[in-house]
Amino acid sequence: MTSQPTFIDEFSRAVTLDPATTALVVVDMQNATGNRNMGLGKLLAEAGKADSSAYRFDRIETVLIPNISRLLECFRAVGASVIYITYGARVPDASDVTSHIRGIVSATRNIEGHAEHDIVAELSPRAGEPVLNKTTMGAFRSTALDTLLRARGIQSVVTVGVSTNNCVAMTAMEAADLDYGVVVVSDGTGTDSEAMQNATLESLRRLWSRVMTTDEVIAELQAS
């Protein structure tokens, strides 16, 4: 989707990517809601509703995983920070998760110790790459992400993952309010429909973040 210029563009923060001060934040790429054969995908298939999630999982498999893999390779090659975010419960009844997401956490078995909570195999973290678990939609509210970023001298974050309109957007907005430069990767994020994807990106590019493609992020990092 190509956005038409608007008056708000001149007020939007210019964000540039320097490997020394930029982190890739991979949001919620877990089996619970990112694997067609587990968690949400399995739940819907068993209920005869697999078609309702076809867009989501097709995009994850054919767009997100390949592009996030490329971004991980690039960030690691240039020595930039990579941080993973997961969401889910630490206790069996999910009582430690905020009530508005407790239902989906429980239904998809997104609880530490279950395979559904794990990051999808294709995007597994490497040794030394932090994995922070959140119990809210936004990554800053219930993790030490802000502390970690500031300790590493990070000034800008590049966000990828799912879902664009929920946890990715909330994390991006929190980051902007904490004065980080924010990039949301258009072809490194996904949700349940193209309309929802495009509407969220259109909103995020208005003051909250710079919206870039995977190719654009890689080119800018390599040029730096």
Backbone as a chain_set.jsonl record, in Angstrom:
{"seq": "MTSQPTFIDEFSRAVTLDPATTALVVVDMQNATGNRNMGLGKLLAEAGKADSSAYRFDRIETVLIPNISRLLECFRAVGASVIYITYGARVPDASDVTSHIRGIVSATRNIEGHAEHDIVAELSPRAGEPVLNKTTMGAFRSTALDTLLRARGIQSVVTVGVSTNNCVAMTAMEAADLDYGVVVVSDGTGTDSEAMQNATLESLRRLWSRVMTTDEVIAELQAS", "coords": {"N": [[0.846, -1.201, 0.0], [0.618, 2.152, -0.91], [0.953, 5.228, 0.58], [-0.741, 8.347, 0.294], [0.709, 11.597, 0.358], [0.177, 13.739, 3.179], [-0.879, 16.616, 5.141], [0.068, 16.087, 7.667], [2.472, 14.846, 7.463], [4.676, 16.59, 7.493], [4.976, 17.095, 10.138], [5.674, 14.741, 11.286], [8.03, 12.696, 12.945], [11.377, 12.437, 11.859], [13.024, 9.482, 11.263], [16.003, 7.801, 11.408], [18.128, 5.018, 10.654], [20.619, 3.601, 12.487], [22.969, 1.131, 12.954], [24.253, 0.952, 15.46], [22.554, 2.121, 17.282], [20.041, 1.104, 16.987], [17.382, -1.217, 17.382], [15.988, -4.376, 16.551], [12.775, -5.37, 17.148], [11.005, -8.126, 17.751], [7.797, -9.103, 17.692], [5.693, -11.23, 19.369], [5.776, -13.576, 17.734], [4.772, -16.374, 17.879], [3.869, -19.857, 18.445], [1.274, -19.993, 19.385], [-0.456, -18.081, 18.178], [0.652, -17.8, 15.725], [1.138, -20.029, 14.256], [-0.189, -22.207, 12.044], [-0.916, -24.791, 12.677], [-1.161, -25.081, 15.386], [-2.347, -23.9, 18.613], [-4.293, -21.049, 18.067], [-4.767, -21.542, 15.313], [-5.182, -24.335, 15.221], [-7.351, -24.523, 16.962], [-9.38, -23.131, 15.548], [-9.52, -24.688, 13.24], [-10.459, -27.124, 14.246], [-12.969, -26.32, 14.956], [-14.153, -26.028, 12.559], [-13.662, -23.637, 11.274], [-11.486, -22.81, 9.836], [-11.126, -21.351, 7.488], [-11.55, -18.72, 8.217], [-9.209, -17.826, 9.251], [-7.399, -17.975, 7.249], [-6.198, -15.891, 5.698], [-4.558, -14.687, 7.631], [-2.694, -16.752, 8.43], [-1.631, -17.529, 5.972], [-0.305, -15.173, 5.262], [1.551, -14.973, 7.346], [3.141, -17.243, 6.87], [4.086, -16.915, 4.207], [4.93, -14.299, 3.902], [5.62, -12.865, 6.36], [7.398, -14.6, 7.92], [9.541, -15.194, 6.038], [10.453, -12.493, 5.545], [10.999, -11.431, 8.113], [13.0, -13.198, 8.817], [14.999, -12.413, 7.01], [15.47, -9.834, 7.977], [16.401, -10.41, 10.558], [18.791, -11.714, 9.889], [20.161, -9.572, 8.68], [20.305, -7.608, 10.774], [21.821, -9.021, 12.66], [24.169, -9.377, 11.193], [25.166, -6.78, 10.915], [25.669, -6.153, 13.477], [23.671, -5.101, 15.094], [21.15, -4.724, 17.667], [18.97, -7.387, 18.617], [15.83, -8.173, 19.781], [13.447, -10.194, 21.302], [9.959, -10.404, 21.81], [7.48, -11.987, 23.696], [4.084, -13.002, 24.354], [1.858, -13.98, 26.97], [0.882, -16.298, 29.596], [2.242, -17.032, 32.877], [1.291, -18.614, 34.807], [-0.892, -21.442, 35.366], [-3.721, -20.859, 35.224], [-3.828, -18.501, 33.886], [-4.134, -16.143, 35.267], [-2.404, -14.086, 35.659], [-2.402, -12.52, 33.471], [-3.647, -9.682, 31.706], [-7.175, -9.026, 31.809], [-8.553, -8.642, 29.366], [-7.201, -10.067, 27.415], [-7.033, -12.553, 28.435], [-8.797, -14.623, 27.81], [-8.154, -15.484, 25.134], [-5.527, -16.203, 25.543], [-5.758, -18.4, 27.31], [-7.38, -20.132, 25.739], [-5.732, -20.74, 23.598], [-3.663, -22.047, 24.758], [-1.461, -20.55, 25.531], [0.795, -20.476, 27.438], [3.569, -20.389, 29.58], [5.883, -23.035, 29.272], [4.321, -24.628, 27.708], [4.216, -25.778, 24.323], [2.901, -24.076, 22.629], [3.47, -21.542, 23.526], [6.008, -21.072, 22.69], [8.379, -19.464, 20.484], [7.951, -19.371, 16.947], [9.502, -21.962, 15.073], [11.075, -21.277, 12.839], [12.052, -18.774, 13.376], [13.666, -18.796, 15.595], [15.296, -17.556, 18.519], [18.754, -16.631, 18.845], [21.539, -17.643, 20.889], [21.98, -15.528, 23.641], [20.327, -13.523, 22.747], [17.838, -11.472, 23.944], [14.711, -12.554, 25.343], [11.71, -11.344, 26.142], [8.881, -11.662, 28.147], [5.539, -10.593, 27.962], [2.541, -9.564, 29.655], [0.555, -8.048, 28.812], [-0.883, -6.137, 26.085], [0.842, -4.157, 24.967], [4.419, -3.984, 24.784], [5.989, -2.553, 26.558], [4.69, -1.979, 28.948], [4.556, -4.222, 30.685], [7.055, -5.418, 30.813], [10.685, -5.356, 31.046], [11.567, -3.897, 28.904], [12.073, -1.167, 28.212], [14.112, -0.473, 30.019], [16.113, -2.254, 29.192], [16.576, -1.399, 26.522], [17.5, 1.239, 26.926], [19.778, 0.744, 28.434], [21.378, -0.369, 26.517], [21.84, 1.717, 24.875], [20.012, 2.271, 22.872], [18.196, 4.055, 20.462], [16.305, 3.955, 18.486], [13.646, 1.837, 17.37], [12.824, -1.012, 15.44], [9.954, -2.491, 14.473], [8.387, -5.653, 14.172], [6.124, -8.396, 13.434], [3.201, -9.876, 14.98], [-0.026, -9.04, 16.398], [-0.639, -6.705, 13.813], [-2.479, -4.614, 14.315], [-2.91, -4.822, 17.025], [-0.844, -5.904, 19.278], [1.591, -5.152, 18.018], [1.098, -2.503, 17.124], [0.429, -1.283, 19.581], [2.823, -1.561, 21.011], [4.544, -0.079, 19.346], [3.399, 2.484, 19.606], [3.695, 2.942, 22.353], [6.482, 3.002, 22.431], [7.008, 5.289, 20.896], [5.863, 7.255, 22.542], [7.628, 7.107, 24.604], [9.738, 8.355, 23.556], [11.368, 7.098, 21.693], [12.666, 6.64, 18.391], [10.625, 5.242, 15.887], [10.073, 2.507, 13.746], [7.83, 0.786, 11.741], [7.507, -2.222, 10.113], [6.152, -2.736, 7.064], [5.796, -5.061, 5.473], [6.566, -6.907, 7.27], [4.862, -7.379, 9.214], [1.639, -8.503, 10.405], [-1.895, -9.29, 10.334], [-5.413, -10.03, 10.628], [-6.756, -9.387, 8.27], [-6.461, -7.784, 5.058], [-7.545, -5.244, 4.908], [-7.586, -4.446, 7.586], [-4.859, -4.503, 8.14], [-3.845, -2.505, 6.384], [-5.245, -0.225, 7.26], [-4.284, 0.066, 9.859], [-1.534, 0.54, 9.457], [-1.715, 2.937, 8.071], [-2.677, 4.605, 10.076], [-0.562, 4.437, 11.948], [1.548, 5.679, 10.629], [0.992, 8.306, 10.907], [2.331, 10.508, 12.742], [3.131, 8.607, 14.701], [5.046, 6.691, 13.739], [7.613, 5.71, 11.369], [6.88, 4.088, 8.4], [8.15, 1.343, 6.788], [9.451, -0.83, 4.2], [10.747, -4.203, 4.228], [12.98, -4.409, 2.488], [13.728, -1.709, 2.342], [14.5, -1.143, 4.993], [16.693, -2.895, 5.322], [18.431, -1.936, 3.32], [18.979, 0.665, 4.277], [20.203, 0.158, 6.75], [22.467, -1.275, 5.952], [23.739, 0.66, 4.423], [24.478, 2.411, 6.356]], "CA": [[0.0, 0.0, 0.0], [1.344, 3.418, -0.978], [0.15, 6.289, 1.195], [-0.65, 9.664, -0.309], [1.202, 12.593, 1.317], [-0.82, 14.562, 3.855], [-0.294, 17.727, 5.894], [0.663, 15.614, 8.916], [3.811, 14.324, 7.2], [5.715, 17.548, 7.857], [5.126, 17.091, 11.587], [6.095, 13.422, 11.727], [9.447, 12.633, 13.286], [12.283, 11.76, 10.936], [13.718, 8.39, 11.938], [17.064, 7.181, 10.623], [18.56, 3.766, 11.263], [22.048, 3.405, 12.727], [23.09, -0.161, 13.632], [24.713, 1.079, 16.845], [21.514, 2.649, 18.168], [18.752, 0.593, 16.522], [17.074, -2.596, 17.755], [14.864, -5.072, 15.947], [11.897, -5.922, 18.177], [10.152, -9.144, 17.123], [6.655, -9.143, 18.605], [4.674, -12.283, 19.468], [5.812, -14.574, 16.666], [4.69, -17.607, 18.656], [2.991, -20.899, 17.928], [-0.11, -19.811, 19.841], [-1.25, -17.347, 17.188], [1.44, -17.642, 14.514], [1.375, -21.34, 13.661], [-1.474, -22.706, 11.545], [-1.197, -26.128, 13.194], [-1.197, -25.083, 16.844], [-3.01, -22.759, 19.213], [-5.449, -20.48, 17.392], [-4.996, -22.24, 14.056], [-5.757, -25.643, 15.529], [-8.663, -24.283, 17.566], [-10.326, -22.775, 14.497], [-9.678, -25.837, 12.345], [-11.311, -28.107, 14.921], [-14.322, -25.769, 14.985], [-14.607, -25.88, 11.187], [-13.571, -22.222, 10.917], [-10.124, -22.555, 9.357], [-11.141, -20.335, 6.439], [-11.553, -17.379, 8.812], [-7.836, -17.436, 9.584], [-6.525, -18.283, 6.109], [-5.386, -14.712, 5.367], [-3.557, -14.505, 8.676], [-1.62, -17.733, 8.395], [-0.967, -17.432, 4.663], [0.616, -14.035, 5.314], [2.644, -15.324, 8.25], [4.014, -18.242, 6.248], [4.673, -16.523, 2.92], [5.437, -12.925, 3.93], [6.284, -12.471, 7.612], [8.552, -15.423, 8.303], [10.688, -14.905, 5.159], [10.983, -11.134, 5.702], [11.616, -11.296, 9.434], [14.259, -13.948, 8.736], [15.969, -11.543, 6.33], [15.812, -8.74, 8.888], [17.251, -10.983, 11.604], [20.113, -11.925, 9.291], [20.786, -8.263, 8.482], [20.632, -7.007, 12.066], [22.929, -9.779, 13.251], [25.374, -9.155, 10.398], [25.709, -5.434, 11.154], [25.924, -6.003, 14.91], [22.586, -4.38, 15.763], [20.443, -5.498, 18.687], [17.755, -8.147, 18.317], [15.093, -8.46, 21.007], [12.183, -10.886, 21.074], [8.868, -10.229, 22.764], [6.394, -12.958, 23.655], [3.0, -12.706, 25.287], [1.285, -15.201, 27.516], [0.815, -16.431, 31.05], [3.235, -17.84, 33.58], [0.571, -19.498, 35.73], [-1.814, -22.268, 34.57], [-5.051, -20.295, 34.998], [-3.634, -17.239, 33.165], [-4.608, -15.023, 36.091], [-1.406, -13.022, 35.641], [-2.554, -11.804, 32.21], [-4.764, -8.746, 31.763], [-8.415, -9.748, 31.56], [-9.055, -8.564, 27.99], [-6.55, -11.061, 26.563], [-6.958, -13.823, 29.179], [-9.553, -15.647, 27.102], [-7.407, -16.045, 24.005], [-4.331, -16.849, 26.101], [-6.158, -19.713, 27.806], [-7.907, -20.971, 24.661], [-4.64, -21.149, 22.706], [-2.628, -22.666, 25.61], [-0.287, -19.687, 25.465], [1.274, -20.473, 28.819], [4.965, -20.841, 29.642], [6.003, -24.468, 29.468], [3.616, -25.281, 26.611], [4.825, -25.51, 23.014], [2.215, -22.952, 22.011], [4.096, -20.297, 23.976], [7.322, -20.944, 22.061], [8.521, -18.727, 19.225], [7.925, -20.292, 15.807], [10.839, -22.546, 14.908], [11.848, -20.612, 11.783], [12.577, -17.491, 13.867], [14.202, -19.044, 16.938], [16.373, -16.654, 18.961], [20.099, -17.167, 19.043], [22.064, -17.5, 22.253], [22.287, -14.155, 24.024], [19.294, -12.58, 22.317], [16.83, -11.453, 25.003], [13.299, -12.847, 25.1], [10.951, -10.757, 27.246], [7.465, -12.037, 28.088], [4.607, -9.588, 28.447], [1.206, -10.025, 30.035], [-0.294, -6.992, 28.293], [-0.687, -6.017, 24.639], [2.058, -3.41, 24.722], [5.601, -4.636, 25.347], [6.672, -1.745, 27.571], [3.927, -1.905, 30.196], [4.73, -5.357, 31.593], [8.402, -5.996, 30.708], [11.805, -4.433, 31.272], [12.077, -3.517, 27.584], [12.62, 0.194, 28.234], [15.392, -0.545, 30.731], [17.069, -2.954, 28.324], [16.924, -0.538, 25.394], [18.317, 2.367, 27.392], [21.084, 0.215, 28.845], [22.14, -0.647, 25.299], [21.989, 2.948, 24.107], [19.126, 2.227, 21.712], [17.388, 5.258, 20.244], [15.24, 3.656, 17.532], [13.245, 0.438, 17.312], [12.162, -1.5, 14.238], [9.012, -3.479, 14.985], [7.809, -6.64, 13.269], [5.394, -9.434, 14.141], [1.73, -9.905, 14.988], [-0.835, -8.624, 15.265], [-0.321, -5.314, 13.495], [-3.429, -3.681, 14.94], [-2.96, -5.017, 18.47], [0.398, -5.834, 20.051], [2.616, -4.386, 17.309], [0.736, -1.084, 17.177], [0.519, -0.807, 20.961], [4.244, -1.457, 21.321], [5.075, 1.053, 18.592], [2.895, 3.716, 20.203], [4.375, 3.107, 23.642], [7.863, 3.394, 22.147], [7.003, 6.685, 20.465], [5.593, 8.089, 23.71], [8.839, 7.084, 25.427], [10.696, 9.157, 22.797], [12.18, 6.336, 20.743], [12.28, 6.651, 16.993], [9.931, 3.977, 15.636], [9.793, 2.033, 12.395], [6.983, -0.398, 11.615], [7.812, -2.817, 8.809], [4.854, -3.023, 6.441], [5.745, -6.45, 5.044], [7.088, -7.737, 8.352], [3.79, -7.394, 10.199], [0.434, -9.107, 9.862], [-3.093, -9.42, 11.157], [-6.43, -10.943, 10.126], [-7.285, -8.997, 6.964], [-5.695, -6.74, 4.39], [-8.131, -3.959, 5.28], [-7.119, -4.12, 8.929], [-3.43, -4.236, 8.006], [-3.625, -1.212, 5.749], [-5.773, 0.84, 8.112], [-3.381, 0.251, 11.0], [-0.316, 1.186, 8.977], [-2.057, 4.323, 7.754], [-2.761, 5.309, 11.354], [0.748, 4.489, 12.599], [2.46, 6.607, 9.959], [0.597, 9.659, 11.265], [3.029, 10.956, 13.954], [3.663, 7.555, 15.555], [6.19, 5.909, 13.259], [7.948, 5.626, 9.962], [6.512, 2.783, 7.861], [9.129, 0.972, 5.776], [9.46, -2.223, 3.77], [11.94, -4.969, 4.607], [14.083, -4.001, 1.618], [14.154, -0.356, 2.717], [15.212, -1.231, 6.279], [17.987, -3.537, 5.077], [19.276, -1.014, 2.544], [19.414, 1.778, 5.121], [21.144, -0.345, 7.741], [23.723, -1.613, 5.281], [24.383, 1.893, 3.993], [25.046, 3.075, 7.546]], "C": [[0.878, 1.247, 0.0], [0.46, 4.524, -0.434], [0.354, 7.599, 0.459], [-0.156, 10.667, 0.741], [0.053, 13.401, 1.909], [-0.111, 15.671, 4.624], [0.465, 17.242, 7.125], [2.106, 15.157, 8.719], [4.908, 15.281, 7.658], [5.935, 17.62, 9.365], [5.63, 15.754, 12.129], [7.607, 13.377, 11.902], [10.24, 11.891, 12.21], [13.07, 10.714, 11.714], [14.746, 7.807, 10.986], [17.613, 5.992, 11.393], [20.079, 3.647, 11.289], [22.192, 2.087, 13.478], [23.486, -0.06, 15.1], [23.614, 1.478, 17.806], [20.113, 2.175, 17.783], [18.588, -0.857, 16.942], [15.903, -3.116, 16.938], [14.053, -5.711, 17.066], [10.882, -6.836, 17.49], [9.015, -9.452, 18.091], [5.772, -10.373, 18.36], [4.636, -13.274, 18.314], [5.89, -15.97, 17.296], [3.735, -18.613, 18.015], [1.53, -20.663, 18.274], [-0.981, -19.115, 18.813], [-0.508, -17.16, 15.867], [1.75, -18.935, 13.796], [0.024, -21.948, 13.304], [-1.893, -24.013, 12.23], [-1.28, -26.217, 14.715], [-2.037, -23.909, 17.329], [-4.26, -22.328, 18.478], [-5.781, -21.226, 16.103], [-5.66, -23.583, 14.266], [-7.165, -25.499, 16.077], [-9.712, -23.998, 16.497], [-10.567, -23.934, 13.533], [-10.616, -26.872, 12.957], [-12.76, -27.645, 14.989], [-14.895, -25.584, 13.584], [-14.529, -24.455, 10.678], [-12.183, -21.848, 10.384], [-10.074, -21.448, 8.311], [-11.051, -18.919, 7.005], [-10.157, -16.9, 9.165], [-6.874, -17.659, 8.429], [-5.635, -17.104, 5.752], [-4.241, -14.559, 6.362], [-2.383, -15.472, 8.499], [-0.915, -17.789, 7.045], [0.072, -16.314, 4.685], [1.808, -14.34, 6.221], [3.647, -16.231, 7.546], [4.752, -17.725, 5.022], [5.292, -15.131, 2.911], [6.236, -12.663, 5.206], [7.527, -13.286, 7.917], [9.733, -15.203, 7.352], [11.286, -13.521, 5.388], [11.608, -10.904, 7.073], [12.934, -12.059, 9.482], [15.351, -13.114, 8.076], [16.41, -10.4, 7.241], [16.706, -9.242, 10.017], [18.677, -11.178, 11.086], [20.858, -10.602, 9.142], [21.207, -7.645, 9.803], [21.813, -7.714, 12.722], [24.233, -9.488, 12.509], [26.007, -7.798, 10.678], [25.929, -5.156, 12.644], [24.874, -5.204, 15.657], [21.838, -5.305, 16.71], [19.207, -6.184, 18.127], [17.104, -8.516, 19.637], [13.767, -9.108, 20.636], [11.205, -10.566, 22.198], [7.89, -11.387, 22.585], [5.265, -12.435, 24.533], [2.434, -14.023, 25.787], [1.417, -15.243, 29.025], [1.967, -17.262, 31.596], [2.569, -18.821, 34.537], [-0.542, -20.208, 34.955], [-3.175, -21.653, 34.295], [-5.014, -18.941, 34.3], [-4.113, -16.028, 33.957], [-3.613, -13.875, 36.158], [-1.472, -12.185, 34.372], [-3.747, -10.863, 32.33], [-6.039, -9.4, 31.22], [-8.869, -9.708, 30.104], [-8.348, -9.495, 27.025], [-6.478, -12.434, 27.238], [-7.672, -14.943, 28.44], [-8.778, -16.287, 25.974], [-6.13, -16.723, 24.474], [-4.671, -18.262, 26.569], [-6.585, -20.646, 26.675], [-6.811, -21.504, 23.751], [-3.479, -21.794, 23.463], [-1.32, -21.869, 25.569], [0.248, -19.436, 26.872], [2.688, -21.028, 28.833], [5.026, -22.324, 29.993], [5.267, -25.27, 28.416], [4.259, -24.88, 25.286], [4.184, -24.324, 22.324], [2.851, -21.612, 22.374], [5.426, -20.03, 23.264], [7.258, -20.095, 20.797], [8.565, -19.731, 18.077], [9.347, -20.704, 15.438], [11.699, -21.799, 13.901], [12.53, -19.337, 12.265], [13.204, -17.629, 15.247], [15.318, -18.068, 17.297], [17.71, -17.382, 19.029], [20.535, -16.929, 20.483], [22.422, -16.047, 22.514], [21.276, -13.128, 23.593], [18.141, -12.613, 23.323], [15.441, -11.824, 24.502], [12.532, -12.365, 26.328], [9.485, -11.134, 27.094], [6.597, -10.953, 28.695], [3.259, -10.219, 28.782], [0.153, -8.98, 29.655], [-0.097, -6.938, 26.785], [0.606, -5.275, 24.306], [3.247, -4.027, 25.434], [6.257, -3.854, 26.469], [5.998, -1.829, 28.934], [4.287, -3.018, 31.172], [6.061, -6.086, 31.42], [9.437, -4.932, 31.04], [12.396, -3.954, 29.952], [12.713, -2.132, 27.591], [13.982, 0.22, 28.912], [16.468, -1.178, 29.862], [17.518, -2.071, 27.17], [17.837, 0.606, 25.826], [19.697, 1.906, 27.842], [21.985, -0.056, 27.646], [22.333, 0.595, 24.435], [21.126, 3.003, 22.871], [18.267, 3.486, 21.653], [16.208, 5.014, 19.309], [14.93, 2.162, 17.547], [12.539, 0.161, 15.998], [11.266, -2.646, 14.678], [8.453, -4.354, 13.871], [6.987, -7.617, 14.1], [3.894, -9.309, 14.006], [1.209, -9.477, 16.367], [-0.631, -7.126, 15.056], [-1.184, -4.342, 14.278], [-3.509, -3.807, 16.45], [-1.581, -4.818, 19.102], [1.508, -5.055, 19.351], [2.326, -2.893, 17.421], [0.879, -0.527, 18.581], [1.975, -0.622, 21.37], [4.878, -0.273, 20.614], [4.648, 2.378, 19.206], [3.54, 3.987, 21.559], [5.806, 3.59, 23.418], [7.941, 4.859, 21.737], [6.775, 7.622, 21.652], [6.767, 8.124, 24.686], [10.013, 7.738, 24.711], [11.698, 8.338, 21.989], [11.725, 6.671, 19.323], [11.7, 5.283, 16.664], [9.776, 3.738, 14.141], [8.891, 0.813, 12.511], [7.192, -0.942, 10.206], [6.518, -3.321, 8.17], [4.721, -4.482, 6.022], [6.433, -7.391, 6.034], [6.092, -7.827, 9.495], [2.536, -7.991, 9.562], [-0.689, -9.174, 10.861], [-4.118, -10.25, 10.386], [-7.053, -10.572, 8.791], [-6.422, -7.895, 6.372], [-6.221, -5.362, 4.761], [-7.637, -3.516, 6.645], [-5.632, -3.776, 8.917], [-3.19, -2.829, 7.475], [-4.105, -0.054, 6.61], [-4.847, 1.118, 9.29], [-2.099, 0.944, 10.576], [-0.563, 2.648, 8.656], [-2.132, 5.164, 9.029], [-1.38, 5.493, 11.977], [1.681, 5.493, 11.934], [2.097, 8.072, 10.237], [1.125, 9.975, 12.669], [3.689, 9.83, 14.75], [4.967, 6.951, 15.046], [6.461, 6.163, 11.781], [7.582, 4.222, 9.507], [7.429, 2.473, 6.688], [8.933, -0.478, 5.368], [10.734, -2.897, 4.297], [13.149, -4.533, 3.787], [14.618, -2.625, 2.008], [14.939, -0.367, 4.032], [16.613, -1.804, 6.062], [18.931, -2.603, 4.339], [19.813, 0.106, 3.418], [20.425, 1.327, 6.164], [22.494, -0.654, 7.094], [24.479, -0.373, 4.823], [25.021, 2.619, 5.169], [26.333, 2.417, 8.003]], "O": [[1.781, 1.373, 0.827], [-0.649, 4.739, -0.923], [1.467, 7.93, 0.05], [-0.566, 10.59, 1.899], [-0.922, 13.706, 1.223], [1.114, 15.665, 4.745], [1.398, 17.903, 7.58], [2.876, 15.085, 9.676], [5.948, 14.846, 8.152], [6.951, 18.141, 9.824], [5.974, 15.653, 13.306], [8.359, 13.945, 11.11], [9.815, 10.845, 11.718], [13.711, 11.033, 12.715], [14.406, 7.37, 9.886], [17.571, 5.958, 12.623], [20.733, 3.598, 10.247], [21.596, 1.93, 14.544], [23.09, -0.905, 15.903], [23.709, 1.217, 19.005], [19.117, 2.767, 18.198], [19.535, -1.64, 16.87], [14.947, -2.39, 16.667], [14.582, -6.503, 17.846], [10.016, -6.376, 16.747], [9.238, -9.993, 19.174], [5.185, -10.53, 17.29], [3.564, -13.761, 17.956], [6.921, -16.642, 17.251], [2.913, -18.268, 17.167], [0.641, -21.086, 17.535], [-2.125, -19.515, 18.598], [-0.983, -16.444, 14.986], [2.528, -18.953, 12.842], [-0.809, -22.174, 14.181], [-3.084, -24.302, 12.347], [-1.451, -27.304, 15.268], [-2.394, -23.028, 16.547], [-5.179, -23.122, 18.28], [-6.948, -21.51, 15.833], [-6.606, -23.928, 13.557], [-8.064, -26.254, 15.708], [-10.808, -24.559, 16.534], [-11.688, -24.137, 13.066], [-11.467, -27.431, 12.266], [-13.675, -28.464, 15.07], [-15.993, -25.048, 13.427], [-15.248, -24.091, 9.748], [-11.768, -20.693, 10.478], [-9.104, -20.693, 8.246], [-10.533, -18.018, 6.345], [-9.939, -15.704, 9.357], [-5.661, -17.545, 8.605], [-4.439, -17.286, 5.523], [-3.096, -14.328, 5.975], [-1.227, -15.055, 8.427], [0.282, -18.069, 6.987], [1.187, -16.482, 4.192], [2.944, -14.0, 5.892], [4.856, -16.011, 7.62], [5.919, -18.058, 4.816], [6.084, -14.808, 2.026], [7.404, -12.28, 5.137], [8.598, -12.723, 8.147], [10.853, -15.037, 7.833], [12.508, -13.383, 5.423], [12.644, -10.247, 7.177], [13.885, -11.611, 10.122], [16.495, -13.109, 8.531], [17.587, -10.042, 7.27], [17.666, -8.568, 10.392], [19.646, -10.844, 11.768], [22.049, -10.52, 9.443], [22.347, -7.201, 9.942], [22.702, -7.066, 13.276], [25.287, -9.367, 13.134], [27.231, -7.668, 10.681], [26.327, -4.055, 13.023], [25.145, -4.683, 16.738], [21.89, -6.527, 16.568], [18.498, -5.639, 17.282], [17.744, -9.101, 20.511], [13.052, -8.623, 19.759], [11.576, -10.473, 23.368], [7.517, -11.727, 21.463], [5.465, -11.539, 25.352], [2.521, -15.049, 25.113], [1.988, -14.345, 29.645], [2.575, -18.071, 30.895], [3.212, -19.752, 35.021], [-1.08, -19.653, 33.997], [-3.745, -21.897, 33.231], [-6.052, -18.3, 34.138], [-4.46, -15.001, 33.373], [-3.942, -12.801, 36.661], [-0.693, -11.247, 34.206], [-4.742, -11.195, 32.974], [-5.991, -10.215, 30.299], [-9.513, -10.651, 29.645], [-8.837, -9.705, 25.915], [-5.922, -13.374, 26.67], [-7.21, -16.084, 28.441], [-8.745, -17.513, 25.866], [-5.693, -17.707, 23.876], [-3.95, -19.211, 26.259], [-6.199, -21.815, 26.653], [-6.94, -22.594, 23.194], [-2.428, -22.059, 22.879], [-0.228, -22.436, 25.572], [0.158, -18.332, 27.408], [2.974, -22.026, 28.171], [4.322, -22.802, 30.883], [5.54, -26.457, 28.235], [4.781, -23.773, 25.15], [4.827, -23.64, 21.529], [2.773, -20.656, 21.601], [5.907, -18.898, 23.24], [6.226, -20.017, 20.132], [9.143, -20.809, 18.21], [10.274, -19.896, 15.487], [12.913, -21.695, 14.077], [13.479, -18.866, 11.638], [13.261, -16.651, 15.993], [16.186, -17.786, 16.472], [17.771, -18.592, 19.244], [19.956, -16.108, 21.194], [23.091, -15.41, 21.7], [21.346, -11.976, 24.02], [17.533, -13.662, 23.534], [15.044, -11.462, 23.395], [12.686, -12.911, 27.42], [8.905, -10.946, 26.024], [6.869, -10.454, 29.788], [2.897, -11.271, 28.254], [-0.986, -9.028, 30.119], [0.773, -7.63, 26.256], [1.377, -5.72, 23.456], [3.116, -4.534, 26.548], [7.009, -4.426, 27.258], [6.669, -1.756, 29.964], [4.321, -2.781, 32.38], [6.192, -7.24, 31.829], [9.108, -3.771, 31.282], [13.583, -3.639, 29.879], [13.791, -1.949, 27.026], [14.906, 0.872, 28.424], [17.598, -0.693, 29.805], [18.71, -2.0, 26.871], [18.83, 0.901, 25.161], [20.682, 2.618, 27.643], [23.209, 0.019, 27.751], [22.937, 0.514, 23.365], [21.458, 3.703, 21.914], [17.694, 3.92, 22.653], [15.23, 5.761, 19.327], [15.822, 1.33, 17.712], [11.762, 0.978, 15.504], [11.748, -3.654, 15.195], [8.099, -3.88, 12.791], [7.128, -7.669, 15.322], [3.381, -8.721, 13.054], [1.926, -9.549, 17.366], [-0.471, -6.374, 16.017], [-0.685, -3.365, 14.837], [-4.128, -2.962, 17.098], [-1.198, -3.693, 19.422], [2.287, -4.368, 20.012], [3.208, -2.109, 17.773], [1.391, 0.577, 18.762], [2.318, 0.372, 22.009], [5.665, 0.46, 21.213], [5.458, 3.299, 19.313], [3.887, 5.126, 21.874], [6.287, 4.476, 24.125], [8.833, 5.586, 22.176], [7.421, 8.665, 21.754], [6.89, 9.046, 25.492], [11.146, 7.688, 25.189], [12.767, 8.839, 21.64], [10.55, 6.95, 19.086], [12.228, 4.266, 17.114], [9.403, 4.631, 13.38], [9.167, -0.092, 13.298], [7.068, -0.209, 9.225], [5.874, -4.232, 8.691], [3.659, -5.081, 6.192], [6.826, -8.506, 5.691], [6.417, -8.284, 10.591], [2.386, -7.987, 8.34], [-0.476, -9.122, 12.072], [-3.736, -11.09, 9.572], [-7.808, -11.364, 8.229], [-5.74, -7.166, 7.093], [-5.446, -4.418, 4.914], [-7.306, -2.347, 6.841], [-5.2, -2.856, 9.612], [-2.421, -2.059, 8.052], [-3.447, 0.984, 6.682], [-4.65, 2.272, 9.674], [-1.627, 1.847, 11.267], [0.278, 3.502, 8.937], [-1.692, 6.313, 9.042], [-1.06, 6.572, 12.477], [2.519, 6.095, 12.605], [2.832, 8.976, 9.838], [0.441, 9.733, 13.663], [4.702, 10.062, 15.411], [5.891, 6.723, 15.826], [5.65, 6.745, 11.061], [7.944, 3.252, 10.173], [7.489, 3.227, 5.716], [8.324, -1.261, 6.097], [11.667, -2.232, 4.748], [14.226, -4.312, 4.34], [15.83, -2.405, 2.004], [15.942, 0.336, 4.157], [17.597, -1.259, 6.561], [20.104, -2.494, 4.696], [20.987, 0.462, 3.31], [21.396, 2.033, 6.435], [23.541, -0.32, 7.647], [25.709, -0.352, 4.832], [25.992, 3.357, 4.997], [26.933, 2.853, 8.986]]}, "num_chains": 1, "name": "protein.A"}
